[in-house]
Amino acid sequence: MNTRQHDPFKTAFDSLEEFADLISQVLNCPITIEDANHRLLAYSTHDERTDPARIYTIIGRRVPEKVINQLWKEGTIPALLQTREPIRVKNMDDIGLNNRVAISIWKQDEVLGFIWAIEIDKTLTDKDFDLLKKAADSAKNKLLQLQTRKNKKEEYSQEFFWKLLTGHLKGEKDIYERFHALKITPSPSFVIAVFQFPENITSKVEQNISYLLKTSQLMKILLYTIDCNQLIVLISAVNHKEPYQEFNRFVQTFVSTMDERYQIKGITPAYSSIYVDYQKIGQAYKETLSVLSIKEKFPAETKEIFNYQKLGIYQLFELILEKRQSEASENYSLKRLQEYDQRHHSNLVETLEVFLNKDNNINDAAKELNVHANTLNYRLKRISEIGDVNFKDPSQKMLLYIDLKLEKYK
């Protein structure tokens, strides 16, 4: 006699919705099926029992970000990315999650999605676990079909994005038609963000990036692509009361999450001004590259700056340096101070730079230099005498500040 358990899922089904209903009937509990990025693909409809997390997932067509974050923190999602066995998830009232069991849907070494079964009126048994494994195996082919279509769309999307970045698409009408062909609604305003990684981005890291961008609900991501060690992202800029603060939060959250979840450190973020004309995407992209270049040359001064608009005078450094070099001119006061420091092994130039960095604040500058305020006042007097510096002249101070920074920029 054949003692092997009957597989109720070895049957043809027209849709994942039909399959979710079948799993629900077999296991007698509510079922949801998600893709690898926690977007809802299907859910059982013949069972009214549910919990808040499932309701929010169905309404939003994706798992709420707070639920994803909590499942990462307490280890459920990392475990699902490692095992083919079902995992029991305990009740979490603070995110509206009742007891449930989850299992990953695998294709060789890649997770295609997840099946979630809520334990409301029953606790799943070992026999139920075996059935859930069979369900995950049967769902694989349907998810493979969806993934193939998704991959083709992403290829077209990235090709389109590169054409925008490099200025190969002209005319607003053509650009908008291509957006709509990809079933992407163009935002009335946008920014370009670039995340510079310490090393070239591997295919595995790219998968982690894709997951993070698609599960984040801080920003609406329209398009993204990868160029060697840079992730380039097109982000909607509408519906934000304080857009630059919210973009700052987004880029910093992305960097910290890549570190916390995947141990990738040293990512430098930058983003452009807000634009409304998609024909100027190339210009926005150049802005982000300028920010990255400035941050590399002035890491301390620009530690908290990620946006082109916040660069201030640094926006003009390339133009000023070009003028300085073409005219072979130099700052008389700065040259005098440098020569004095070389002859007397003093640090008047450093003192001047710190004083200007601290916006002429004696106490802050003295603290930074680790000297008494009286000592700093004496040094400033010597700077004024030796370099012929008038500290009451804002234009002279501004030029000194710029030339001090350009010394590092060369």
DACOR-V490405 format. One record per residue. N is the residue number from 0. OMEGA is omega in degrees with one decimal (* if undefined). Layout:
# DACOR-V490405
N&OMEGA + N&OMEGA
This chain:
# DACOR-V490405
0&179.5 + 1&-177.6 + 2&-179.6 + 3&-178.6 + 4&177.6 + 5&178.1 + 6&-177.3 + 7&-175.7 + 8&175.6 + 9&-177.6 + 10&179.2 + 11&175.2 + 12&-173.5 + 13&-175.1 + 14&176.2 + 15&177.2 + 16&178.0 + 17&-179.1 + 18&177.6 + 19&177.4 + 20&179.8 + 21&178.4 + 22&179.9 + 23&-180.0 + 24&-178.2 + 25&-175.8 + 26&179.8 + 27&175.9 + 28&179.6 + 29&-175.0 + 30&166.0 + 31&176.6 + 32&-177.8 + 33&170.0 + 34&-175.2 + 35&179.4 + 36&175.7 + 37&170.3 + 38&-176.5 + 39&176.6 + 40&-178.4 + 41&175.0 + 42&-179.1 + 43&-174.2 + 44&-174.3 + 45&-178.5 + 46&-177.2 + 47&179.5 + 48&-178.6 + 49&174.5 + 50&-175.8 + 51&-177.9 + 52&179.0 + 53&178.4 + 54&-179.7 + 55&178.9 + 56&-179.0 + 57&-179.7 + 58&-176.5 + 59&-178.7 + 60&175.1 + 61&-179.7 + 62&178.9 + 63&-175.5 + 64&-179.6 + 65&177.5 + 66&178.5 + 67&-178.9 + 68&-179.7 + 69&179.3 + 70&172.9 + 71&-175.5 + 72&-177.4 + 73&167.1 + 74&-177.0 + 75&-177.2 + 76&174.7 + 77&179.0 + 78&179.6 + 79&178.8 + 80&-178.3 + 81&-171.2 + 82&173.8 + 83&-179.3 + 84&174.0 + 85&-179.4 + 86&178.6 + 87&-179.2 + 88&-177.1 + 89&179.0 + 90&175.3 + 91&-174.7 + 92&-173.6 + 93&176.4 + 94&175.6 + 95&-174.8 + 96&173.6 + 97&175.8 + 98&178.6 + 99&176.5 + 100&-179.7 + 101&175.1 + 102&178.7 + 103&174.3 + 104&-171.1 + 105&163.8 + 106&-173.9 + 107&-177.0 + 108&-176.9 + 109&175.7 + 110&-179.9 + 111&-176.7 + 112&-175.2 + 113&169.5 + 114&179.8 + 115&178.7 + 116&-177.7 + 117&177.7 + 118&-178.0 + 119&-178.5 + 120&-178.7 + 121&173.4 + 122&-178.1 + 123&-178.2 + 124&175.5 + 125&177.1 + 126&177.4 + 127&178.0 + 128&178.1 + 129&177.9 + 130&179.3 + 131&176.8 + 132&177.1 + 133&178.6 + 134&179.3 + 135&179.2 + 136&-179.4 + 137&-179.1 + 138&-172.5 + 139&-174.6 + 140&179.4 + 141&179.4 + 142&176.5 + 143&178.0 + 144&179.1 + 145&-178.6 + 146&178.3 + 147&178.2 + 148&-179.8 + 149&-179.5 + 150&178.4 + 151&178.8 + 152&-179.2 + 153&176.5 + 154&178.4 + 155&-179.2 + 156&-178.5 + 157&176.6 + 158&178.3 + 159&-178.7 + 160&179.4 + 161&176.9 + 162&175.9 + 163&-177.5 + 164&-175.7 + 165&176.4 + 166&-179.2 + 167&175.9 + 168&179.8 + 169&177.0 + 170&-177.2 + 171&-177.5 + 172&-180.0 + 173&-179.0 + 174&-178.5 + 175&177.2 + 176&179.7 + 177&173.5 + 178&-176.0 + 179&177.3 + 180&178.3 + 181&-177.7 + 182&175.5 + 183&177.8 + 184&-179.5 + 185&179.9 + 186&177.5 + 187&176.5 + 188&-172.8 + 189&167.9 + 190&170.6 + 191&174.3 + 192&176.3 + 193&174.9 + 194&-178.5 + 195&-178.9 + 196&-179.6 + 197&179.7 + 198&176.3 + 199&-174.5 + 200&179.5 + 201&179.9 + 202&178.7 + 203&178.3 + 204&177.9 + 205&176.6 + 206&178.9 + 207&178.0 + 208&-179.6 + 209&179.2 + 210&-176.5 + 211&-179.5 + 212&-175.5 + 213&177.6 + 214&178.8 + 215&178.5 + 216&176.7 + 217&-176.3 + 218&173.7 + 219&-179.2 + 220&-179.8 + 221&-178.8 + 222&171.4 + 223&176.5 + 224&-177.2 + 225&178.0 + 226&-178.4 + 227&-178.2 + 228&-178.0 + 229&169.9 + 230&-177.8 + 231&-171.9 + 232&173.1 + 233&-172.0 + 234&174.3 + 235&-179.3 + 236&-179.9 + 237&176.5 + 238&176.2 + 239&-179.5 + 240&178.5 + 241&-169.1 + 242&-175.5 + 243&175.4 + 244&-178.5 + 245&175.2 + 246&175.7 + 247&-179.6 + 248&-178.6 + 249&-175.4 + 250&178.9 + 251&176.9 + 252&178.0 + 253&-178.1 + 254&-177.7 + 255&-179.6 + 256&175.9 + 257&177.9 + 258&-175.5 + 259&-174.2 + 260&-171.9 + 261&177.2 + 262&175.6 + 263&-175.9 + 264&173.0 + 265&176.6 + 266&178.3 + 267&179.9 + 268&173.8 + 269&174.9 + 270&-170.3 + 271&167.4 + 272&176.3 + 273&-179.1 + 274&176.0 + 275&-176.4 + 276&-177.7 + 277&175.0 + 278&-179.7 + 279&178.4 + 280&179.0 + 281&178.2 + 282&178.1 + 283&179.1 + 284&178.5 + 285&177.3 + 286&-178.9 + 287&178.3 + 288&176.0 + 289&178.6 + 290&-179.4 + 291&179.6 + 292&179.6 + 293&-179.3 + 294&178.9 + 295&-177.1 + 296&-178.4 + 297&-175.2 + 298&-178.3 + 299&-176.6 + 300&-174.0 + 301&-176.9 + 302&-176.5 + 303&179.9 + 304&179.1 + 305&-171.2 + 306&-178.2 + 307&-178.2 + 308&-177.5 + 309&-179.1 + 310&-179.9 + 311&-175.9 + 312&179.7 + 313&176.9 + 314&-172.3 + 315&-172.1 + 316&-178.6 + 317&179.3 + 318&-179.0 + 319&179.7 + 320&178.7 + 321&178.6 + 322&179.1 + 323&-176.6 + 324&-178.4 + 325&-179.3 + 326&-177.8 + 327&-178.2 + 328&177.8 + 329&-178.8 + 330&-175.3 + 331&-177.1 + 332&-178.6 + 333&178.8 + 334&179.2 + 335&-179.1 + 336&178.1 + 337&178.9 + 338&178.6 + 339&179.9 + 340&-179.3 + 341&-178.0 + 342&-171.6 + 343&-179.8 + 344&179.2 + 345&-177.7 + 346&-180.0 + 347&179.9 + 348&177.6 + 349&178.8 + 350&178.9 + 351&-177.5 + 352&179.4 + 353&179.5 + 354&179.3 + 355&177.0 + 356&-177.9 + 357&174.8 + 358&175.4 + 359&179.7 + 360&-175.3 + 361&-175.7 + 362&-179.9 + 363&-179.4 + 364&179.0 + 365&178.5 + 366&179.4 + 367&-178.7 + 368&-179.6 + 369&176.6 + 370&176.7 + 371&-180.0 + 372&178.8 + 373&177.4 + 374&179.3 + 375&179.0 + 376&178.1 + 377&179.8 + 378&-179.5 + 379&176.5 + 380&178.9 + 381&177.9 + 382&-179.8 + 383&-178.0 + 384&-174.0 + 385&-175.7 + 386&-176.7 + 387&-177.4 + 388&176.3 + 389&-175.9 + 390&175.6 + 391&-179.9 + 392&-176.5 + 393&-178.5 + 394&178.1 + 395&178.6 + 396&179.6 + 397&179.8 + 398&176.0 + 399&179.5 + 400&-179.5 + 401&-177.1 + 402&174.4 + 403&179.3 + 404&179.9 + 405&175.1 + 406&179.5 + 407&-173.2 + 408&-174.0 + 409&*
